[in-house]
Amino acid sequence: IIHANLVNQAKDLDISLNLYINQILASAIENNRLESSIMNKLGEICGKIDFHHYEVTRQLRFQTENIKTGFTWAAEYSSPYMKIA
């Protein structure tokens, strides 16, 4: 049944069955490559969001702890990733 369907689809496209199957396989490989690339980028974005959340939480904790003494986080807070002028 699968072979017959592929033959009919190739006929509809007016190409050989061999060429049609090659196109299907090439498309599947490209889709897999793109999916892998997208997943890698999503992983990078998730890492950056996690780091941002960590830094914001750290800043808020510092500010909350020091606001009672009159200091602001901008004056006293230091991060290895952020230089405050």
PDB file with SEQRES, HELIX, SHEET and CRYST1 records, atoms N, CA, C and O in Angstrom:
SEQRES   1 A   85  ILE ILE HIS ALA ASN LEU VAL ASN GLN ALA LYS ASP LEU          
SEQRES   2 A   85  ASP ILE SER LEU ASN LEU TYR ILE ASN GLN ILE LEU ALA          
SEQRES   3 A   85  SER ALA ILE GLU ASN ASN ARG LEU GLU SER SER ILE MET          
SEQRES   4 A   85  ASN LYS LEU GLY GLU ILE CYS GLY LYS ILE ASP PHE HIS          
SEQRES   5 A   85  HIS TYR GLU VAL THR ARG GLN LEU ARG PHE GLN THR GLU          
SEQRES   6 A   85  ASN ILE LYS THR GLY PHE THR TRP ALA ALA GLU TYR SER          
SEQRES   7 A   85  SER PRO TYR MET LYS ILE ALA                                  
HELIX    1 AA1 ILE A    2  LEU A   13  1                                  12    
HELIX    2 AA2 LEU A   17  ASN A   66  1                                  50    
HELIX    3 AA3 ILE A   67  THR A   69  5                                   3    
HELIX    4 AA4 TRP A   73  GLU A   76  1                                   4    
CRYST1    1.000    1.000    1.000  90.00  90.00  90.00 P 1           1          
ATOM      1  N   ILE A   1       0.837  -1.200   0.000  1.00  0.00           N  
ATOM      2  CA  ILE A   1       0.000   0.000   0.000  1.00  0.00           C  
ATOM      3  C   ILE A   1       0.870   1.247   0.000  1.00  0.00           C  
ATOM      4  O   ILE A   1       0.598   2.195  -0.737  1.00  0.00           O  
ATOM      5  N   ILE A   2       1.924   1.253   0.830  1.00  0.00           N  
ATOM      6  CA  ILE A   2       2.808   2.426   0.888  1.00  0.00           C  
ATOM      7  C   ILE A   2       3.480   2.636  -0.465  1.00  0.00           C  
ATOM      8  O   ILE A   2       3.545   3.757  -0.970  1.00  0.00           O  
ATOM      9  N   HIS A   3       3.978   1.547  -1.046  1.00  0.00           N  
ATOM     10  CA  HIS A   3       4.652   1.658  -2.350  1.00  0.00           C  
ATOM     11  C   HIS A   3       3.686   2.199  -3.398  1.00  0.00           C  
ATOM     12  O   HIS A   3       4.051   3.076  -4.181  1.00  0.00           O  
ATOM     13  N   ALA A   4       2.469   1.689  -3.421  1.00  0.00           N  
ATOM     14  CA  ALA A   4       1.477   2.143  -4.401  1.00  0.00           C  
ATOM     15  C   ALA A   4       1.169   3.626  -4.203  1.00  0.00           C  
ATOM     16  O   ALA A   4       1.037   4.366  -5.177  1.00  0.00           O  
ATOM     17  N   ASN A   5       1.055   4.062  -2.948  1.00  0.00           N  
ATOM     18  CA  ASN A   5       0.801   5.476  -2.678  1.00  0.00           C  
ATOM     19  C   ASN A   5       1.957   6.350  -3.155  1.00  0.00           C  
ATOM     20  O   ASN A   5       1.743   7.413  -3.738  1.00  0.00           O  
ATOM     21  N   LEU A   6       3.171   5.898  -2.906  1.00  0.00           N  
ATOM     22  CA  LEU A   6       4.346   6.654  -3.363  1.00  0.00           C  
ATOM     23  C   LEU A   6       4.401   6.720  -4.889  1.00  0.00           C  
ATOM     24  O   LEU A   6       4.715   7.764  -5.460  1.00  0.00           O  
ATOM     25  N   VAL A   7       4.097   5.611  -5.539  1.00  0.00           N  
ATOM     26  CA  VAL A   7       4.072   5.591  -7.007  1.00  0.00           C  
ATOM     27  C   VAL A   7       3.049   6.590  -7.527  1.00  0.00           C  
ATOM     28  O   VAL A   7       3.346   7.354  -8.445  1.00  0.00           O  
ATOM     29  N   ASN A   8       1.861   6.596  -6.960  1.00  0.00           N  
ATOM     30  CA  ASN A   8       0.812   7.523  -7.405  1.00  0.00           C  
ATOM     31  C   ASN A   8       1.198   8.980  -7.151  1.00  0.00           C  
ATOM     32  O   ASN A   8       0.948   9.844  -7.991  1.00  0.00           O  
ATOM     33  N   GLN A   9       1.800   9.253  -6.005  1.00  0.00           N  
ATOM     34  CA  GLN A   9       2.218  10.627  -5.699  1.00  0.00           C  
ATOM     35  C   GLN A   9       3.314  11.082  -6.657  1.00  0.00           C  
ATOM     36  O   GLN A   9       3.304  12.227  -7.108  1.00  0.00           O  
ATOM     37  N   ALA A  10       4.260  10.198  -6.972  1.00  0.00           N  
ATOM     38  CA  ALA A  10       5.328  10.532  -7.917  1.00  0.00           C  
ATOM     39  C   ALA A  10       4.744  10.783  -9.303  1.00  0.00           C  
ATOM     40  O   ALA A  10       5.179  11.702  -9.998  1.00  0.00           O  
ATOM     41  N   LYS A  11       3.765   9.978  -9.714  1.00  0.00           N  
ATOM     42  CA  LYS A  11       3.111  10.189 -11.015  1.00  0.00           C  
ATOM     43  C   LYS A  11       2.409  11.541 -11.053  1.00  0.00           C  
ATOM     44  O   LYS A  11       2.477  12.257 -12.052  1.00  0.00           O  
ATOM     45  N   ASP A  12       1.723  11.889  -9.943  1.00  0.00           N  
ATOM     46  CA  ASP A  12       1.030  13.179  -9.881  1.00  0.00           C  
ATOM     47  C   ASP A  12       2.007  14.340 -10.034  1.00  0.00           C  
ATOM     48  O   ASP A  12       1.656  15.379 -10.595  1.00  0.00           O  
ATOM     49  N   LEU A  13       3.232  14.168  -9.537  1.00  0.00           N  
ATOM     50  CA  LEU A  13       4.254  15.213  -9.645  1.00  0.00           C  
ATOM     51  C   LEU A  13       5.049  15.113 -10.944  1.00  0.00           C  
ATOM     52  O   LEU A  13       5.885  15.966 -11.242  1.00  0.00           O  
ATOM     53  N   ASP A  14       4.777  14.067 -11.703  1.00  0.00           N  
ATOM     54  CA  ASP A  14       5.459  13.811 -12.977  1.00  0.00           C  
ATOM     55  C   ASP A  14       6.975  13.670 -12.792  1.00  0.00           C  
ATOM     56  O   ASP A  14       7.768  14.222 -13.554  1.00  0.00           O  
ATOM     57  N   ILE A  15       7.351  12.908 -11.747  1.00  0.00           N  
ATOM     58  CA  ILE A  15       8.761  12.607 -11.496  1.00  0.00           C  
ATOM     59  C   ILE A  15       8.877  11.108 -11.208  1.00  0.00           C  
ATOM     60  O   ILE A  15       7.883  10.428 -10.950  1.00  0.00           O  
ATOM     61  N   SER A  16      10.112  10.614 -11.258  1.00  0.00           N  
ATOM     62  CA  SER A  16      10.320   9.189 -10.995  1.00  0.00           C  
ATOM     63  C   SER A  16      10.135   8.896  -9.506  1.00  0.00           C  
ATOM     64  O   SER A  16      10.273   9.774  -8.654  1.00  0.00           O  
ATOM     65  N   LEU A  17       9.820   7.643  -9.226  1.00  0.00           N  
ATOM     66  CA  LEU A  17       9.661   7.219  -7.840  1.00  0.00           C  
ATOM     67  C   LEU A  17      10.971   7.419  -7.078  1.00  0.00           C  
ATOM     68  O   LEU A  17      10.959   7.857  -5.928  1.00  0.00           O  
ATOM     69  N   ASN A  18      12.088   7.104  -7.711  1.00  0.00           N  
ATOM     70  CA  ASN A  18      13.399   7.262  -7.076  1.00  0.00           C  
ATOM     71  C   ASN A  18      13.637   8.723  -6.685  1.00  0.00           C  
ATOM     72  O   ASN A  18      14.055   9.000  -5.561  1.00  0.00           O  
ATOM     73  N   LEU A  19      13.378   9.649  -7.597  1.00  0.00           N  
ATOM     74  CA  LEU A  19      13.566  11.071  -7.313  1.00  0.00           C  
ATOM     75  C   LEU A  19      12.622  11.513  -6.198  1.00  0.00           C  
ATOM     76  O   LEU A  19      13.021  12.269  -5.313  1.00  0.00           O  
ATOM     77  N   TYR A  20      11.393  11.054  -6.233  1.00  0.00           N  
ATOM     78  CA  TYR A  20      10.413  11.432  -5.220  1.00  0.00           C  
ATOM     79  C   TYR A  20      10.850  10.959  -3.831  1.00  0.00           C  
ATOM     80  O   TYR A  20      10.770  11.718  -2.865  1.00  0.00           O  
ATOM     81  N   ILE A  21      11.309   9.712  -3.728  1.00  0.00           N  
ATOM     82  CA  ILE A  21      11.768   9.184  -2.438  1.00  0.00           C  
ATOM     83  C   ILE A  21      13.008   9.935  -1.961  1.00  0.00           C  
ATOM     84  O   ILE A  21      13.143  10.213  -0.769  1.00  0.00           O  
ATOM     85  N   ASN A  22      13.916  10.266  -2.885  1.00  0.00           N  
ATOM     86  CA  ASN A  22      15.096  11.066  -2.519  1.00  0.00           C  
ATOM     87  C   ASN A  22      14.683  12.426  -1.965  1.00  0.00           C  
ATOM     88  O   ASN A  22      15.273  12.901  -0.995  1.00  0.00           O  
ATOM     89  N   GLN A  23      13.679  13.056  -2.567  1.00  0.00           N  
ATOM     90  CA  GLN A  23      13.197  14.348  -2.088  1.00  0.00           C  
ATOM     91  C   GLN A  23      12.578  14.221  -0.691  1.00  0.00           C  
ATOM     92  O   GLN A  23      12.789  15.077   0.168  1.00  0.00           O  
ATOM     93  N   ILE A  24      11.822  13.162  -0.478  1.00  0.00           N  
ATOM     94  CA  ILE A  24      11.207  12.929   0.836  1.00  0.00           C  
ATOM     95  C   ILE A  24      12.294  12.749   1.904  1.00  0.00           C  
ATOM     96  O   ILE A  24      12.213  13.331   2.986  1.00  0.00           O  
ATOM     97  N   LEU A  25      13.305  11.943   1.590  1.00  0.00           N  
ATOM     98  CA  LEU A  25      14.380  11.698   2.552  1.00  0.00           C  
ATOM     99  C   LEU A  25      15.199  12.959   2.811  1.00  0.00           C  
ATOM    100  O   LEU A  25      15.553  13.240   3.956  1.00  0.00           O  
ATOM    101  N   ALA A  26      15.500  13.712   1.773  1.00  0.00           N  
ATOM    102  CA  ALA A  26      16.255  14.961   1.939  1.00  0.00           C  
ATOM    103  C   ALA A  26      15.472  15.946   2.799  1.00  0.00           C  
ATOM    104  O   ALA A  26      16.049  16.628   3.646  1.00  0.00           O  
ATOM    105  N   SER A  27      14.180  16.021   2.588  1.00  0.00           N  
ATOM    106  CA  SER A  27      13.329  16.903   3.377  1.00  0.00           C  
ATOM    107  C   SER A  27      13.312  16.480   4.851  1.00  0.00           C  
ATOM    108  O   SER A  27      13.361  17.327   5.743  1.00  0.00           O  
ATOM    109  N   ALA A  28      13.243  15.193   5.098  1.00  0.00           N  
ATOM    110  CA  ALA A  28      13.235  14.689   6.473  1.00  0.00           C  
ATOM    111  C   ALA A  28      14.546  15.006   7.180  1.00  0.00           C  
ATOM    112  O   ALA A  28      14.553  15.389   8.349  1.00  0.00           O  
ATOM    113  N   ILE A  29      15.661  14.844   6.461  1.00  0.00           N  
ATOM    114  CA  ILE A  29      16.973  15.157   7.039  1.00  0.00           C  
ATOM    115  C   ILE A  29      17.078  16.642   7.360  1.00  0.00           C  
ATOM    116  O   ILE A  29      17.562  17.010   8.430  1.00  0.00           O  
ATOM    117  N   GLU A  30      16.636  17.487   6.459  1.00  0.00           N  
ATOM    118  CA  GLU A  30      16.674  18.941   6.675  1.00  0.00           C  
ATOM    119  C   GLU A  30      15.780  19.330   7.852  1.00  0.00           C  
ATOM    120  O   GLU A  30      16.171  20.155   8.678  1.00  0.00           O  
ATOM    121  N   ASN A  31      14.594  18.749   7.937  1.00  0.00           N  
ATOM    122  CA  ASN A  31      13.699  19.042   9.055  1.00  0.00           C  
ATOM    123  C   ASN A  31      14.326  18.640  10.384  1.00  0.00           C  
ATOM    124  O   ASN A  31      14.199  19.353  11.379  1.00  0.00           O  
ATOM    125  N   ASN A  32      14.999  17.498  10.395  1.00  0.00           N  
ATOM    126  CA  ASN A  32      15.669  17.041  11.610  1.00  0.00           C  
ATOM    127  C   ASN A  32      16.788  18.003  12.010  1.00  0.00           C  
ATOM    128  O   ASN A  32      16.962  18.297  13.193  1.00  0.00           O  
ATOM    129  N   ARG A  33      17.544  18.492  11.029  1.00  0.00           N  
ATOM    130  CA  ARG A  33      18.624  19.440  11.295  1.00  0.00           C  
ATOM    131  C   ARG A  33      18.065  20.738  11.847  1.00  0.00           C  
ATOM    132  O   ARG A  33      18.603  21.295  12.804  1.00  0.00           O  
ATOM    133  N   LEU A  34      16.983  21.222  11.244  1.00  0.00           N  
ATOM    134  CA  LEU A  34      16.364  22.457  11.711  1.00  0.00           C  
ATOM    135  C   LEU A  34      15.797  22.297  13.118  1.00  0.00           C  
ATOM    136  O   LEU A  34      15.939  23.189  13.954  1.00  0.00           O  
ATOM    137  N   GLU A  35      15.159  21.168  13.375  1.00  0.00           N  
ATOM    138  CA  GLU A  35      14.601  20.906  14.702  1.00  0.00           C  
ATOM    139  C   GLU A  35      15.706  20.895  15.753  1.00  0.00           C  
ATOM    140  O   GLU A  35      15.544  21.447  16.842  1.00  0.00           O  
ATOM    141  N   SER A  36      16.824  20.266  15.422  1.00  0.00           N  
ATOM    142  CA  SER A  36      17.954  20.213  16.341  1.00  0.00           C  
ATOM    143  C   SER A  36      18.505  21.612  16.598  1.00  0.00           C  
ATOM    144  O   SER A  36      18.830  21.952  17.736  1.00  0.00           O  
ATOM    145  N   SER A  37      18.610  22.415  15.559  1.00  0.00           N  
ATOM    146  CA  SER A  37      19.090  23.787  15.696  1.00  0.00           C  
ATOM    147  C   SER A  37      18.148  24.615  16.561  1.00  0.00           C  
ATOM    148  O   SER A  37      18.595  25.390  17.406  1.00  0.00           O  
ATOM    149  N   ILE A  38      16.862  24.454  16.353  1.00  0.00           N  
ATOM    150  CA  ILE A  38      15.863  25.179  17.147  1.00  0.00           C  
ATOM    151  C   ILE A  38      15.949  24.764  18.612  1.00  0.00           C  
ATOM    152  O   ILE A  38      15.883  25.614  19.500  1.00  0.00           O  
ATOM    153  N   MET A  39      16.094  23.485  18.871  1.00  0.00           N  
ATOM    154  CA  MET A  39      16.186  23.004  20.246  1.00  0.00           C  
ATOM    155  C   MET A  39      17.440  23.552  20.934  1.00  0.00           C  
ATOM    156  O   MET A  39      17.400  23.893  22.117  1.00  0.00           O  
ATOM    157  N   ASN A  40      18.543  23.636  20.204  1.00  0.00           N  
ATOM    158  CA  ASN A  40      19.768  24.210  20.765  1.00  0.00           C  
ATOM    159  C   ASN A  40      19.563  25.676  21.125  1.00  0.00           C  
ATOM    160  O   ASN A  40      19.976  26.115  22.199  1.00  0.00           O  
ATOM    161  N   LYS A  41      18.932  26.432  20.240  1.00  0.00           N  
ATOM    162  CA  LYS A  41      18.664  27.845  20.511  1.00  0.00           C  
ATOM    163  C   LYS A  41      17.722  28.001  21.696  1.00  0.00           C  
ATOM    164  O   LYS A  41      17.925  28.888  22.525  1.00  0.00           O  
ATOM    165  N   LEU A  42      16.703  27.165  21.794  1.00  0.00           N  
ATOM    166  CA  LEU A  42      15.789  27.222  22.936  1.00  0.00           C  
ATOM    167  C   LEU A  42      16.538  26.932  24.241  1.00  0.00           C  
ATOM    168  O   LEU A  42      16.264  27.551  25.269  1.00  0.00           O  
ATOM    169  N   GLY A  43      17.463  26.011  24.195  1.00  0.00           N  
ATOM    170  CA  GLY A  43      18.283  25.721  25.371  1.00  0.00           C  
ATOM    171  C   GLY A  43      19.110  26.922  25.788  1.00  0.00           C  
ATOM    172  O   GLY A  43      19.221  27.217  26.978  1.00  0.00           O  
ATOM    173  N   GLU A  44      19.696  27.622  24.812  1.00  0.00           N  
ATOM    174  CA  GLU A  44      20.465  28.835  25.104  1.00  0.00           C  
ATOM    175  C   GLU A  44      19.571  29.905  25.721  1.00  0.00           C  
ATOM    176  O   GLU A  44      19.947  30.548  26.701  1.00  0.00           O  
ATOM    177  N   ILE A  45      18.392  30.090  25.146  1.00  0.00           N  
ATOM    178  CA  ILE A  45      17.457  31.100  25.653  1.00  0.00           C  
ATOM    179  C   ILE A  45      17.028  30.761  27.076  1.00  0.00           C  
ATOM    180  O   ILE A  45      16.973  31.645  27.931  1.00  0.00           O  
ATOM    181  N   CYS A  46      16.725  29.499  27.338  1.00  0.00           N  
ATOM    182  CA  CYS A  46      16.327  29.083  28.691  1.00  0.00           C  
ATOM    183  C   CYS A  46      17.452  29.354  29.683  1.00  0.00           C  
ATOM    184  O   CYS A  46      17.198  29.799  30.802  1.00  0.00           O  
ATOM    185  N   GLY A  47      18.679  29.093  29.287  1.00  0.00           N  
ATOM    186  CA  GLY A  47      19.825  29.377  30.156  1.00  0.00           C  
ATOM    187  C   GLY A  47      19.940  30.859  30.467  1.00  0.00           C  
ATOM    188  O   GLY A  47      20.205  31.240  31.608  1.00  0.00           O  
ATOM    189  N   LYS A  48      19.741  31.697  29.455  1.00  0.00           N  
ATOM    190  CA  LYS A  48      19.814  33.143  29.665  1.00  0.00           C  
ATOM    191  C   LYS A  48      18.680  33.640  30.553  1.00  0.00           C  
ATOM    192  O   LYS A  48      18.879  34.527  31.383  1.00  0.00           O  
ATOM    193  N   ILE A  49      17.496  33.072  30.378  1.00  0.00           N  
ATOM    194  CA  ILE A  49      16.359  33.451  31.230  1.00  0.00           C  
ATOM    195  C   ILE A  49      16.629  33.030  32.669  1.00  0.00           C  
ATOM    196  O   ILE A  49      16.371  33.799  33.595  1.00  0.00           O  
ATOM    197  N   ASP A  50      17.141  31.829  32.869  1.00  0.00           N  
ATOM    198  CA  ASP A  50      17.464  31.361  34.219  1.00  0.00           C  
ATOM    199  C   ASP A  50      18.497  32.271  34.876  1.00  0.00           C  
ATOM    200  O   ASP A  50      18.358  32.625  36.046  1.00  0.00           O  
ATOM    201  N   PHE A  51      19.535  32.649  34.125  1.00  0.00           N  
ATOM    202  CA  PHE A  51      20.569  33.528  34.674  1.00  0.00           C  
ATOM    203  C   PHE A  51      19.981  34.896  35.000  1.00  0.00           C  
ATOM    204  O   PHE A  51      20.280  35.463  36.051  1.00  0.00           O  
ATOM    205  N   HIS A  52      19.158  35.426  34.120  1.00  0.00           N  
ATOM    206  CA  HIS A  52      18.519  36.723  34.368  1.00  0.00           C  
ATOM    207  C   HIS A  52      17.664  36.656  35.639  1.00  0.00           C  
ATOM    208  O   HIS A  52      17.718  37.559  36.474  1.00  0.00           O  
ATOM    209  N   HIS A  53      16.887  35.597  35.779  1.00  0.00           N  
ATOM    210  CA  HIS A  53      16.055  35.420  36.971  1.00  0.00           C  
ATOM    211  C   HIS A  53      16.929  35.380  38.225  1.00  0.00           C  
ATOM    212  O   HIS A  53      16.595  35.999  39.236  1.00  0.00           O  
ATOM    213  N   TYR A  54      18.040  34.659  38.162  1.00  0.00           N  
ATOM    214  CA  TYR A  54      18.958  34.575  39.291  1.00  0.00           C  
ATOM    215  C   TYR A  54      19.485  35.960  39.654  1.00  0.00           C  
ATOM    216  O   TYR A  54      19.495  36.326  40.829  1.00  0.00           O  
ATOM    217  N   GLU A  55      19.922  36.736  38.661  1.00  0.00           N  
ATOM    218  CA  GLU A  55      20.483  38.062  38.912  1.00  0.00           C  
ATOM    219  C   GLU A  55      19.434  39.023  39.474  1.00  0.00           C  
ATOM    220  O   GLU A  55      19.717  39.775  40.406  1.00  0.00           O  
ATOM    221  N   VAL A  56      18.234  38.999  38.913  1.00  0.00           N  
ATOM    222  CA  VAL A  56      17.173  39.885  39.416  1.00  0.00           C  
ATOM    223  C   VAL A  56      16.830  39.523  40.849  1.00  0.00           C  
ATOM    224  O   VAL A  56      16.672  40.408  41.690  1.00  0.00           O  
ATOM    225  N   THR A  57      16.713  38.245  41.134  1.00  0.00           N  
ATOM    226  CA  THR A  57      16.421  37.812  42.497  1.00  0.00           C  
ATOM    227  C   THR A  57      17.539  38.233  43.446  1.00  0.00           C  
ATOM    228  O   THR A  57      17.269  38.677  44.561  1.00  0.00           O  
ATOM    229  N   ARG A  58      18.760  38.100  43.024  1.00  0.00           N  
ATOM    230  CA  ARG A  58      19.918  38.492  43.834  1.00  0.00           C  
ATOM    231  C   ARG A  58      19.890  39.996  44.113  1.00  0.00           C  
ATOM    232  O   ARG A  58      20.128  40.426  45.241  1.00  0.00           O  
ATOM    233  N   GLN A  59      19.601  40.783  43.092  1.00  0.00           N  
ATOM    234  CA  GLN A  59      19.531  42.232  43.266  1.00  0.00           C  
ATOM    235  C   GLN A  59      18.409  42.624  44.221  1.00  0.00           C  
ATOM    236  O   GLN A  59      18.590  43.484  45.083  1.00  0.00           O  
ATOM    237  N   LEU A  60      17.255  41.990  44.063  1.00  0.00           N  
ATOM    238  CA  LEU A  60      16.125  42.305  44.935  1.00  0.00           C  
ATOM    239  C   LEU A  60      16.416  41.933  46.386  1.00  0.00           C  
ATOM    240  O   LEU A  60      16.059  42.678  47.298  1.00  0.00           O  
ATOM    241  N   ARG A  61      17.047  40.812  46.603  1.00  0.00           N  
ATOM    242  CA  ARG A  61      17.414  40.415  47.969  1.00  0.00           C  
ATOM    243  C   ARG A  61      18.393  41.412  48.574  1.00  0.00           C  
ATOM    244  O   ARG A  61      18.250  41.812  49.729  1.00  0.00           O  
ATOM    245  N   PHE A  62      19.390  41.812  47.786  1.00  0.00           N  
ATOM    246  CA  PHE A  62      20.381  42.763  48.267  1.00  0.00           C  
ATOM    247  C   PHE A  62      19.707  44.087  48.617  1.00  0.00           C  
ATOM    248  O   PHE A  62      19.967  44.672  49.668  1.00  0.00           O  
ATOM    249  N   GLN A  63      18.847  44.541  47.726  1.00  0.00           N  
ATOM    250  CA  GLN A  63      18.164  45.809  47.961  1.00  0.00           C  
ATOM    251  C   GLN A  63      17.276  45.724  49.203  1.00  0.00           C  
ATOM    252  O   GLN A  63      17.268  46.646  50.018  1.00  0.00           O  
ATOM    253  N   THR A  64      16.538  44.639  49.352  1.00  0.00           N  
ATOM    254  CA  THR A  64      15.650  44.474  50.503  1.00  0.00           C  
ATOM    255  C   THR A  64      16.442  44.460  51.805  1.00  0.00           C  
ATOM    256  O   THR A  64      16.029  45.071  52.791  1.00  0.00           O  
ATOM    257  N   GLU A  65      17.575  43.769  51.815  1.00  0.00           N  
ATOM    258  CA  GLU A  65      18.393  43.686  53.020  1.00  0.00           C  
ATOM    259  C   GLU A  65      19.028  45.018  53.391  1.00  0.00           C  
ATOM    260  O   GLU A  65      19.218  45.299  54.574  1.00  0.00           O  
ATOM    261  N   ASN A  66      19.357  45.836  52.409  1.00  0.00           N  
ATOM    262  CA  ASN A  66      20.095  47.061  52.673  1.00  0.00           C  
ATOM    263  C   ASN A  66      19.253  48.331  52.663  1.00  0.00           C  
ATOM    264  O   ASN A  66      19.749  49.399  53.022  1.00  0.00           O  
ATOM    265  N   ILE A  67      18.008  48.235  52.263  1.00  0.00           N  
ATOM    266  CA  ILE A  67      17.188  49.440  52.206  1.00  0.00           C  
ATOM    267  C   ILE A  67      16.933  50.001  53.605  1.00  0.00           C  
ATOM    268  O   ILE A  67      16.729  51.205  53.767  1.00  0.00           O  
ATOM    269  N   LYS A  68      16.944  49.141  54.601  1.00  0.00           N  
ATOM    270  CA  LYS A  68      16.728  49.570  55.988  1.00  0.00           C  
ATOM    271  C   LYS A  68      17.839  50.496  56.461  1.00  0.00           C  
ATOM    272  O   LYS A  68      17.596  51.365  57.299  1.00  0.00           O  
ATOM    273  N   THR A  69      19.033  50.333  55.951  1.00  0.00           N  
ATOM    274  CA  THR A  69      20.175  51.143  56.380  1.00  0.00           C  
ATOM    275  C   THR A  69      20.360  52.383  55.518  1.00  0.00           C  
ATOM    276  O   THR A  69      21.275  53.167  55.770  1.00  0.00           O  
ATOM    277  N   GLY A  70      19.530  52.581  54.524  1.00  0.00           N  
ATOM    278  CA  GLY A  70      19.619  53.767  53.679  1.00  0.00           C  
ATOM    279  C   GLY A  70      20.452  53.592  52.426  1.00  0.00           C  
ATOM    280  O   GLY A  70      20.530  54.507  51.606  1.00  0.00           O  
ATOM    281  N   PHE A  71      21.072  52.447  52.263  1.00  0.00           N  
ATOM    282  CA  PHE A  71      21.832  52.196  51.045  1.00  0.00           C  
ATOM    283  C   PHE A  71      20.904  51.685  49.955  1.00  0.00           C  
ATOM    284  O   PHE A  71      19.906  51.022  50.235  1.00  0.00           O  
ATOM    285  N   THR A  72      21.235  51.995  48.728  1.00  0.00           N  
ATOM    286  CA  THR A  72      20.480  51.441  47.601  1.00  0.00           C  
ATOM    287  C   THR A  72      21.351  50.409  46.916  1.00  0.00           C  
ATOM    288  O   THR A  72      22.577  50.462  47.012  1.00  0.00           O  
ATOM    289  N   TRP A  73      20.744  49.500  46.245  1.00  0.00           N  
ATOM    290  CA  TRP A  73      21.516  48.433  45.597  1.00  0.00           C  
ATOM    291  C   TRP A  73      22.479  48.991  44.564  1.00  0.00           C  
ATOM    292  O   TRP A  73      23.556  48.430  44.363  1.00  0.00           O  
ATOM    293  N   ALA A  74      22.116  50.082  43.906  1.00  0.00           N  
ATOM    294  CA  ALA A  74      22.985  50.639  42.863  1.00  0.00           C  
ATOM    295  C   ALA A  74      24.294  51.137  43.454  1.00  0.00           C  
ATOM    296  O   ALA A  74      25.330  51.089  42.791  1.00  0.00           O  
ATOM    297  N   ALA A  75      24.260  51.614  44.688  1.00  0.00           N  
ATOM    298  CA  ALA A  75      25.470  52.144  45.301  1.00  0.00           C  
ATOM    299  C   ALA A  75      26.382  51.030  45.810  1.00  0.00           C  
ATOM    300  O   ALA A  75      27.604  51.181  45.790  1.00  0.00           O  
ATOM    301  N   GLU A  76      25.820  49.938  46.255  1.00  0.00           N  
ATOM    302  CA  GLU A  76      26.605  48.907  46.917  1.00  0.00           C  
ATOM    303  C   GLU A  76      26.674  47.568  46.190  1.00  0.00           C  
ATOM    304  O   GLU A  76      27.588  46.778  46.428  1.00  0.00           O  
ATOM    305  N   TYR A  77      25.720  47.311  45.312  1.00  0.00           N  
ATOM    306  CA  TYR A  77      25.633  46.005  44.669  1.00  0.00           C  
ATOM    307  C   TYR A  77      26.729  45.859  43.629  1.00  0.00           C  
ATOM    308  O   TYR A  77      27.000  46.787  42.867  1.00  0.00           O  
ATOM    309  N   SER A  78      27.358  44.693  43.600  1.00  0.00           N  
ATOM    310  CA  SER A  78      28.320  44.416  42.540  1.00  0.00           C  
ATOM    311  C   SER A  78      28.090  43.013  42.016  1.00  0.00           C  
ATOM    312  O   SER A  78      27.801  42.085  42.771  1.00  0.00           O  
ATOM    313  N   SER A  79      28.221  42.883  40.735  1.00  0.00           N  
ATOM    314  CA  SER A  79      28.059  41.597  40.078  1.00  0.00           C  
ATOM    315  C   SER A  79      29.238  41.388  39.150  1.00  0.00           C  
ATOM    316  O   SER A  79      29.695  42.342  38.521  1.00  0.00           O  
ATOM    317  N   PRO A  80      29.742  40.178  39.047  1.00  0.00           N  
ATOM    318  CA  PRO A  80      30.834  39.950  38.099  1.00  0.00           C  
ATOM    319  C   PRO A  80      30.404  40.133  36.653  1.00  0.00           C  
ATOM    320  O   PRO A  80      31.251  40.219  35.764  1.00  0.00           O  
ATOM    321  N   TYR A  81      29.086  40.194  36.402  1.00  0.00           N  
ATOM    322  CA  TYR A  81      28.579  40.317  35.036  1.00  0.00           C  
ATOM    323  C   TYR A  81      28.100  41.718  34.721  1.00  0.00           C  
ATOM    324  O   TYR A  81      27.737  42.017  33.584  1.00  0.00           O  
ATOM    325  N   MET A  82      28.099  42.596  35.751  1.00  0.00           N  
ATOM    326  CA  MET A  82      27.529  43.909  35.525  1.00  0.00           C  
ATOM    327  C   MET A  82      28.381  44.934  36.251  1.00  0.00           C  
ATOM    328  O   MET A  82      28.591  44.813  37.458  1.00  0.00           O  
ATOM    329  N   LYS A  83      28.871  45.932  35.547  1.00  0.00           N  
ATOM    330  CA  LYS A  83      29.641  47.000  36.158  1.00  0.00           C  
ATOM    331  C   LYS A  83      28.750  48.221  36.294  1.00  0.00           C  
ATOM    332  O   LYS A  83      28.142  48.669  35.322  1.00  0.00           O  
ATOM    333  N   ILE A  84      28.675  48.749  37.488  1.00  0.00           N  
ATOM    334  CA  ILE A  84      27.868  49.933  37.738  1.00  0.00           C  
ATOM    335  C   ILE A  84      28.804  51.122  37.838  1.00  0.00           C  
ATOM    336  O   ILE A  84      29.746  51.127  38.629  1.00  0.00           O  
ATOM    337  N   ALA A  85      28.531  52.119  37.029  1.00  0.00           N  
ATOM    338  CA  ALA A  85      29.389  53.303  37.021  1.00  0.00           C  
ATOM    339  C   ALA A  85      28.984  54.275  38.112  1.00  0.00           C  
ATOM    340  O   ALA A  85      29.598  55.333  38.256  1.00  0.00           O  
TER     341      ALA A  85                                                      
END                                                                             
